[in-house]
Amino acid sequence: MAADIMTENEASARKLSWEAFIKQDVLNFLMQHNLQAITVDDGAGKKGVIKRTAKGDYTVQITSNEIL
């Protein structure tokens, strides 16, 4: 049972870490290099897409494919 709790906590931490990576590091990279869009894929089912809108705002889409 303790192993199940650890697994759930670790999965939650990894999800937050991936979201933080997309919303901070990848967004900063996109802005520094004046890009219109960027897609990041970890090869294990997680994907992040950031696009600049016509108004200059940024949209962030984060998806994941998890096996239960």
TIMI-2910 file (N, C-alpha, C, CB; in pm, 1 decimal, decimal comma, always signed):
<rs>
+----------+----------+----------+----------+----------+----------+----------+----------+----------+----------+----------+----------+------+
!      n_x !      n_y !      n_z !     ca_x !     ca_y !     ca_z !      c_x !      c_y !      c_z !     cb_x !     cb_y !     cb_z ! resn !
+----------+----------+----------+----------+----------+----------+----------+----------+----------+----------+----------+----------+------+
!    +81,5 !   -118,6 !     +0,0 !     +0,0 !     +0,0 !     +0,0 !    +86,5 !   +126,0 !     +0,0 !    -93,1 !     -0,7 !   +119,6 !  Met !
!   +193,6 !   +125,6 !    +76,7 !   +282,7 !   +242,0 !    +79,0 !   +345,3 !   +263,8 !    -58,1 !   +392,8 !   +224,1 !   +185,6 !  Ala !
!   +373,8 !   +155,6 !   -129,1 !   +431,1 !   +168,2 !   -262,6 !   +332,4 !   +234,6 !   -357,9 !   +472,2 !    +30,8 !   -316,3 !  Ala !
!   +202,3 !   +205,3 !   -342,2 !   +100,2 !   +267,9 !   -424,9 !    +94,7 !   +418,6 !   -401,4 !    -36,1 !   +205,4 !   -397,0 !  Asp !
!   +105,9 !   +458,6 !   -276,9 !   +103,0 !   +600,6 !   -243,2 !   +225,2 !   +670,4 !   -301,1 !    +97,0 !   +620,4 !    -90,4 !  Ile !
!   +340,7 !   +609,8 !   -289,6 !   +462,0 !   +667,3 !   -345,0 !   +449,9 !   +681,2 !   -496,2 !   +583,7 !   +581,7 !   -308,5 !  Met !
!   +394,5 !   +582,3 !   -561,6 !   +379,4 !   +586,7 !   -705,8 !   +287,2 !   +700,2 !   -746,7 !   +326,3 !   +454,1 !   -757,9 !  Thr !
!   +176,4 !   +716,6 !   -675,5 !    +84,1 !   +825,1 !   -706,5 !   +149,5 !   +960,5 !   -683,8 !    -42,6 !   +813,2 !   -622,2 !  Glu !
!   +224,7 !   +975,5 !   -576,6 !   +293,4 !  +1101,2 !   -547,9 !   +399,6 !  +1130,4 !   -653,0 !   +356,9 !  +1096,9 !   -408,8 !  Asn !
!   +474,0 !  +1029,4 !   -692,7 !   +576,7 !  +1047,6 !   -794,6 !   +514,4 !  +1085,1 !   -928,3 !   +660,7 !   +920,7 !   -809,2 !  Glu !
!   +404,5 !  +1021,7 !   -964,2 !   +336,3 !  +1053,1 !  -1089,8 !   +285,6 !  +1196,7 !  -1088,3 !   +219,7 !   +955,5 !  -1114,0 !  Ala !
!   +232,5 !  +1239,1 !   -976,9 !   +183,9 !  +1376,6 !   -963,9 !   +299,3 !  +1475,5 !   -976,3 !   +111,2 !  +1396,1 !   -829,4 !  Ser !
!   +412,0 !  +1444,8 !   -913,9 !   +529,0 !  +1532,8 !   -920,6 !   +582,8 !  +1541,6 !  -1062,4 !   +638,7 !  +1483,5 !   -826,1 !  Ala !
!   +584,9 !  +1429,2 !  -1133,8 !   +632,2 !  +1430,6 !  -1272,8 !   +539,6 !  +1513,2 !  -1361,3 !   +643,0 !  +1287,2 !  -1327,5 !  Arg !
!   +407,7 !  +1502,8 !  -1338,2 !   +311,8 !  +1579,2 !  -1416,7 !   +332,7 !  +1728,0 !  -1393,7 !   +167,6 !  +1538,9 !  -1381,3 !  Lys !
!   +347,9 !  +1768,9 !  -1267,5 !   +372,0 !  +1909,1 !  -1236,9 !   +504,8 !  +1954,3 !  -1295,4 !   +369,8 !  +1932,5 !  -1085,9 !  Leu !
!   +604,3 !  +1869,9 !  -1291,2 !   +734,5 !  +1903,4 !  -1345,8 !   +725,6 !  +1925,2 !  -1496,9 !   +836,0 !  +1793,1 !  -1313,3 !  Ser !
!   +652,2 !  +1840,6 !  -1567,7 !   +635,6 !  +1854,0 !  -1712,6 !   +562,1 !  +1983,3 !  -1744,3 !   +559,2 !  +1732,6 !  -1771,1 !  Trp !
!   +453,6 !  +2011,5 !  -1671,3 !   +378,2 !  +2134,7 !  -1693,1 !   +463,9 !  +2257,1 !  -1664,9 !   +253,4 !  +2137,0 !  -1605,4 !  Glu !
!   +541,9 !  +2253,2 !  -1559,1 !   +629,6 !  +2365,0 !  -1526,3 !   +734,7 !  +2385,1 !  -1634,4 !   +696,7 !  +2342,4 !  -1391,1 !  Ala !
!   +789,7 !  +2276,3 !  -1686,1 !   +888,6 !  +2283,6 !  -1793,9 !   +828,9 !  +2351,9 !  -1916,6 !   +939,3 !  +2142,8 !  -1830,7 !  Phe !
!   +707,1 !  +2312,5 !  -1954,8 !   +642,2 !  +2371,1 !  -2072,0 !   +611,6 !  +2518,6 !  -2048,4 !   +513,1 !  +2294,8 !  -2105,9 !  Ile !
!   +552,1 !  +2549,5 !  -1934,5 !   +506,7 !  +2685,8 !  -1907,1 !   +618,4 !  +2782,4 !  -1872,3 !   +408,3 !  +2684,0 !  -1796,1 !  Lys !
!   +735,2 !  +2731,7 !  -1836,9 !   +846,3 !  +2820,6 !  -1802,1 !   +957,3 !  +2813,3 !  -1905,8 !   +901,6 !  +2785,2 !  -1664,0 !  Gln !
!  +1028,9 !  +2702,1 !  -1908,8 !  +1146,6 !  +2691,4 !  -1994,6 !  +1113,3 !  +2700,0 !  -2143,2 !  +1217,8 !  +2562,1 !  -1966,9 !  Asp !
!  +1013,4 !  +2624,8 !  -2186,9 !   +978,7 !  +2624,3 !  -2329,1 !   +918,5 !  +2758,8 !  -2369,6 !   +879,9 !  +2509,6 !  -2360,5 !  Val !
!   +831,8 !  +2814,3 !  -2286,5 !   +773,8 !  +2945,8 !  -2316,5 !   +882,0 !  +3052,5 !  -2324,0 !   +669,5 !  +2984,2 !  -2210,4 !  Leu !
!   +976,4 !  +3051,4 !  -2232,1 !  +1086,8 !  +3147,6 !  -2235,3 !  +1169,6 !  +3131,8 !  -2362,4 !  +1176,4 !  +3130,4 !  -2111,7 !  Asn !
!  +1196,2 !  +3007,7 !  -2403,4 !  +1270,9 !  +2982,0 !  -2526,9 !  +1196,8 !  +3040,0 !  -2646,6 !  +1293,8 !  +2830,6 !  -2546,5 !  Phe !
!  +1065,8 !  +3015,9 !  -2654,6 !   +984,2 !  +3065,6 !  -2765,0 !   +989,7 !  +3218,3 !  -2770,8 !   +838,4 !  +3017,5 !  -2750,4 !  Leu !
!   +977,7 !  +3282,6 !  -2655,8 !   +978,4 !  +3428,5 !  -2650,8 !  +1116,5 !  +3485,7 !  -2684,4 !   +934,3 !  +3476,3 !  -2512,6 !  Met !
!  +1222,1 !  +3424,7 !  -2635,0 !  +1357,5 !  +3474,7 !  -2660,1 !  +1395,7 !  +3465,9 !  -2806,8 !  +1457,8 !  +3397,7 !  -2577,1 !  Gln !
!  +1345,4 !  +3365,1 !  -2875,1 !  +1380,8 !  +3344,6 !  -3016,0 !  +1272,7 !  +3393,8 !  -3111,9 !  +1407,4 !  +3197,8 !  -3041,4 !  His !
!  +1172,7 !  +3464,1 !  -3058,8 !  +1066,3 !  +3525,4 !  -3138,0 !  +1000,1 !  +3425,1 !  -3233,3 !  +1122,0 !  +3642,9 !  -3217,4 !  Asn !
!   +964,1 !  +3308,9 !  -3180,0 !   +899,3 !  +3204,9 !  -3259,2 !   +748,0 !  +3219,6 !  -3251,3 !   +942,2 !  +3065,3 !  -3211,2 !  Leu !
!   +678,2 !  +3167,1 !  -3350,2 !   +532,0 !  +3171,3 !  -3352,2 !   +470,5 !  +3052,4 !  -3280,7 !   +481,9 !  +3176,3 !  -3494,8 !  Gln !
!   +535,9 !  +2935,5 !  -3289,5 !   +481,8 !  +2814,1 !  -3227,9 !   +595,6 !  +2717,5 !  -3201,1 !   +373,6 !  +2748,0 !  -3318,4 !  Ala !
!   +573,1 !  +2632,1 !  -3102,3 !   +671,2 !  +2528,6 !  -3070,5 !   +596,7 !  +2407,6 !  -3014,4 !   +778,7 !  +2581,1 !  -2968,8 !  Ile !
!   +643,5 !  +2289,5 !  -3052,2 !   +586,0 !  +2164,5 !  -3003,9 !   +696,4 !  +2083,6 !  -2938,1 !   +518,8 !  +2084,1 !  -3119,5 !  Thr !
!   +667,9 !  +2030,2 !  -2819,3 !   +763,3 !  +1949,6 !  -2744,7 !   +698,5 !  +1815,2 !  -2714,5 !   +808,4 !  +2021,5 !  -2613,4 !  Val !
!   +770,5 !  +1707,2 !  -2743,5 !   +719,5 !  +1571,5 !  -2722,7 !   +826,7 !  +1492,8 !  -2649,7 !   +680,8 !  +1502,2 !  -2858,6 !  Asp !
!   +790,2 !  +1428,4 !  -2537,5 !   +889,9 !  +1353,8 !  -2460,7 !   +907,3 !  +1210,4 !  -2509,1 !   +851,9 !  +1353,1 !  -2315,1 !  Asp !
!   +829,2 !  +1167,6 !  -2608,0 !   +842,5 !  +1032,4 !  -2661,9 !   +773,2 !   +926,2 !  -2578,3 !   +986,8 !   +997,8 !  -2674,8 !  Gly !
!   +714,8 !   +966,0 !  -2465,6 !   +647,5 !   +870,5 !  -2377,4 !   +500,1 !   +906,0 !  -2359,4 !   +717,2 !   +865,7 !  -2241,1 !  Ala !
!   +446,6 !   +986,6 !  -2450,4 !   +305,2 !  +1019,6 !  -2444,8 !   +272,1 !  +1159,4 !  -2398,2 !   +238,3 !   +925,5 !  -2358,0 !  Gly !
!   +369,9 !  +1235,7 !  -2354,4 !   +343,6 !  +1372,4 !  -2310,3 !   +382,7 !  +1468,1 !  -2422,9 !   +421,7 !  +1405,5 !  -2178,5 !  Lys !
!   +296,4 !  +1568,5 !  -2444,6 !   +320,0 !  +1662,9 !  -2552,0 !   +278,2 !  +1801,2 !  -2505,5 !   +243,8 !  +1621,9 !  -2680,0 !  Lys !
!   +354,2 !  +1900,7 !  -2543,7 !   +320,8 !  +2038,6 !  -2512,3 !   +329,3 !  +2123,8 !  -2636,7 !   +412,6 !  +2093,5 !  -2403,8 !  Gly !
!   +230,8 !  +2209,4 !  -2658,6 !   +227,1 !  +2297,9 !  -2774,2 !   +201,4 !  +2439,5 !  -2724,2 !   +117,7 !  +2253,2 !  -2877,2 !  Val !
!   +284,9 !  +2532,7 !  -2767,3 !   +266,5 !  +2673,4 !  -2735,1 !   +259,3 !  +2749,4 !  -2866,5 !   +381,9 !  +2727,8 !  -2643,5 !  Ile !
!   +158,4 !  +2835,4 !  -2878,5 !   +140,1 !  +2916,2 !  -2999,6 !   +114,3 !  +3060,6 !  -2961,0 !    +23,6 !  +2861,6 !  -3086,1 !  Lys !
!   +162,0 !  +3150,6 !  -3045,5 !   +135,4 !  +3293,1 !  -3026,8 !    +12,1 !  +3328,6 !  -3109,7 !   +259,7 !  +3381,2 !  -3068,2 !  Arg !
!    -83,6 !  +3396,7 !  -3048,0 !   -205,3 !  +3436,2 !  -3118,2 !   -180,7 !  +3566,6 !  -3195,0 !   -323,3 !  +3452,6 !  -3018,6 !  Thr !
!   -277,2 !  +3605,5 !  -3276,8 !   -266,6 !  +3729,7 !  -3353,3 !   -259,6 !  +3852,3 !  -3262,0 !   -385,3 !  +3742,6 !  -3448,7 !  Ala !
!   -316,7 !  +3841,7 !  -3142,8 !   -314,2 !  +3952,4 !  -3046,1 !   -182,9 !  +3959,1 !  -2968,5 !   -430,1 !  +3938,8 !  -2948,6 !  Lys !
!    -97,1 !  +3858,1 !  -2984,2 !    +29,0 !  +3856,5 !  -2911,9 !    +25,1 !  +3775,0 !  -2784,0 !    +69,5 !  +3995,3 !  -2879,9 !  Gly !
!    -89,1 !  +3715,6 !  -2753,1 !   -100,7 !  +3628,3 !  -2636,6 !    -43,8 !  +3490,8 !  -2670,7 !   -248,8 !  +3616,7 !  -2590,2 !  Asp !
!    -21,9 !  +3411,3 !  -2567,6 !    +29,4 !  +3275,1 !  -2587,7 !    -73,7 !  +3173,9 !  -2539,6 !   +164,4 !  +3254,9 !  -2513,0 !  Tyr !
!    -95,2 !  +3071,5 !  -2619,9 !   -182,9 !  +2961,0 !  -2578,3 !    -96,0 !  +2839,5 !  -2552,1 !   -292,3 !  +2929,5 !  -2687,0 !  Thr !
!   -126,6 !  +2769,2 !  -2445,1 !    -51,0 !  +2650,7 !  -2405,4 !   -145,7 !  +2531,6 !  -2402,0 !    +18,0 !  +2671,3 !  -2267,0 !  Val !
!   -105,3 !  +2423,7 !  -2469,8 !   -182,9 !  +2300,5 !  -2467,4 !    -89,6 !  +2189,1 !  -2421,8 !   -246,2 !  +2268,8 !  -2608,1 !  Gln !
!   -128,2 !  +2119,9 !  -2314,8 !    -48,5 !  +2008,9 !  -2261,4 !   -134,9 !  +1884,7 !  -2262,0 !     +4,4 !  +2039,7 !  -2117,3 !  Ile !
!    -83,2 !  +1779,3 !  -2325,3 !   -156,8 !  +1653,2 !  -2330,6 !    -68,6 !  +1542,7 !  -2277,7 !   -203,9 !  +1621,5 !  -2474,5 !  Thr !
!   -132,7 !  +1435,0 !  -2232,2 !    -57,4 !  +1319,0 !  -2187,6 !   -136,3 !  +1193,8 !  -2219,8 !    -26,3 !  +1327,1 !  -2036,5 !  Ser !
!    -64,9 !  +1087,4 !  -2240,6 !   -124,2 !   +958,3 !  -2268,8 !    -73,3 !   +863,8 !  -2161,3 !    -89,0 !   +907,3 !  -2413,8 !  Asn !
!   -161,2 !   +826,6 !  -2068,9 !   -119,8 !   +744,2 !  -1955,5 !   -185,6 !   +606,6 !  -1961,6 !   -154,4 !   +813,7 !  -1822,9 !  Glu !
!   -110,2 !   +506,6 !  -1925,8 !   -162,6 !   +370,2 !  -1920,4 !   -205,1 !   +342,3 !  -1777,0 !    -56,1 !   +265,3 !  -1969,5 !  Ile !
!   -330,0 !   +301,3 !  -1759,9 !   -382,1 !   +273,3 !  -1626,1 !   -395,6 !   +125,0 !  -1604,0 !   -516,4 !   +341,4 !  -1605,0 !  Leu !
+----------+----------+----------+----------+----------+----------+----------+----------+----------+----------+----------+----------+------+
</rs>
